[in-house]
Amino acid sequence: MRKKLFDIVNGRFIIEKTNLKNTSFILYLFFLALIMIYSSHSVDTKIYKLNDLSDKLAMVENEFIEVRKEIVTLKMESNIKIQLFDRGIGPSLNPPTKIIITKK
């Protein structure tokens, strides 16, 4: 048992018994390992892209919240009164006139 294990580790089973069965199995394992390495690298790149996109999404959401806060403060009645007062527009001194329409 121990000798067989050392033969496998040293690679003697390939050199001494060069039959098609052993070499085809080794090539199969080699290509399987290559496929596994490639798939893990592709998953890693997808994870990096996903992290970048989530960071960009967080930045856009923060910018949206800041702009929305700014719009809310600009729409406040007190801010509008100040801006109109600077332009010379103020509240009316005369009350509004009520217009009554009667049908004939």
N, C-alpha and C positions, 0 to 999 in steps of 0.2 A: 504494500500500500504506500509506504513511504517512498519507495523507489519510483513508483508510478507518478507520484506527486512531483518529485524532483525532475523526472523526465518531462512532465508538462511544463514546469516552470522554466527549464532550460531550453525547451523547444526541440527535444530529441525526437519526439513523435512525428514532427514534420520532416526532419532530415532523414531518419532511418526508414520510416514507413511513408513514403511519398505516394499515397493513394489519393484518388480524386475525392473521396468522401471527406477526409480531414481538411484538405485545402479548401474545398467548397464551403465547409462549415465555418472555417476561419474567415473566409471572404464574406460570408453572410453576416457574421458577427461584426466585422469591420464596417460594412456598409450600414448595418443597423446602428452602430455607435455614431457614425457620421450623421445619420438622419436625426438621431436624438440630440446631438450637439446643435445641428442647424435649427431644429424646432425650439430648443431652449433659447437660442440667440434671437429668434424671431419673436418669441414671447417677451423677452426682455426689451426689445425695441418697442413693442406695442405698449408695454407698461410705461416706458419713458415718455412716449407720445401722450398717453393718457394722463400722466402726471402734469405734463406741460399744458395740456388743454384744460385740466381742472384748475391750474394756477391762473390761466388766462380768464377762465370763467369767473373765478373769484374776484379778479381785478375789475372785470366788466360790471359785475354785480355791485361792487363798492362804488364804482364811478356812477352807476345808475342811481344808487341811494343818495349820493352827494348831490347830483343834479336835481333829483326830486325834492330834496330838502331846500335847495336854493330856489326852486320854482315855488314851493309852498310859501317861503318867506317873501318872495316878490309879489305873490298874489294877495298877501294880507292887506286888509282894508286900510290899516294905518300907513303902510308903506305907499299904497296907491295915493292916499290923501297927501302925503308929503311930496310925492313926485308931481302931482297935479298942482299943488300950491306953489312949487318952484316954477311952474309954467304960467302961473297967474290964474289958474282956475280954482275957485273955491266953492263952498256951499252957497246955495241960493238964499238970498235974504227974503225973497217973496215966496209965499207958499204956492204950491202948484194950483193951477186953475182947473176946475172940474168941468169937462165938456159933456153936456147932456144932449143926446140926439133923440128926437121924437119922430115917430113914424106918422105920416099923414095918410 
